[in-house]
Amino acid sequence: MTSTAHLLWVVLAVVLLIAIGLILMLVRRRNLRSKYGLLWVAVGVALVPLAVFPGFVDWAARKVGVYYQPTVIMLSAIGLLILLAMHYSWELSRLEERSRTLAEEVALLRAEGDEMRSRLDALEGEG
């Protein structure tokens, strides 16, 4: 890895550490759920060793059989993005199901309320 690339990784690691501080602040203020904060902290912590051990990317590329080292980083990033997309799709499906269930419960409660109001009106009309 060239010294310029190593410097880029160091800058990226510093930016990620600052971002981790911001993420923790958002979690503490309850602006971000802790499970998503933990996810981003894990991503940040996973990237820090690349700045500390610049030869790791070269070693990983040799082990995988890739001749152009940045390809390993791009493939890892794409894999992470695919996992994030799958996780968010799962969360979205779960929330859609919960929203549908809640909408059905609200509709049933409204129907019950309307029925009780009509019975109450009928009783008041008789009395």
Stockholm file with secondary structure:
# STOCKHOLM 1.0

chainA/1-127         MTSTAHLLWVVLAVVLLIAIGLILMLVRRRNLRSKYGLLWVAVGVALVPLAVFPGFVDWAARKVGVYYQPTVIMLSAIGLLILLAMHYSWELSRLEERSRTLAEEVALLRAEGDEMRSRLDALEGEG
#=GR chainA/1-127 SS CCHHHHHHHHHHHHHHHHHHHHHHHHHHTTSSCHHHHHHHHHHHHHHHHHHHCTHHHHHHHHHHTCSSTHHHHHHHHHHHHHHHHHHHHHHHHHHHHHHHHHHHHHHHHHHHHHHHHHHHHHHHHHC
#=GC SS_cons         CCHHHHHHHHHHHHHHHHHHHHHHHHHHTTSSCHHHHHHHHHHHHHHHHHHHCTHHHHHHHHHHTCSSTHHHHHHHHHHHHHHHHHHHHHHHHHHHHHHHHHHHHHHHHHHHHHHHHHHHHHHHHHC
//
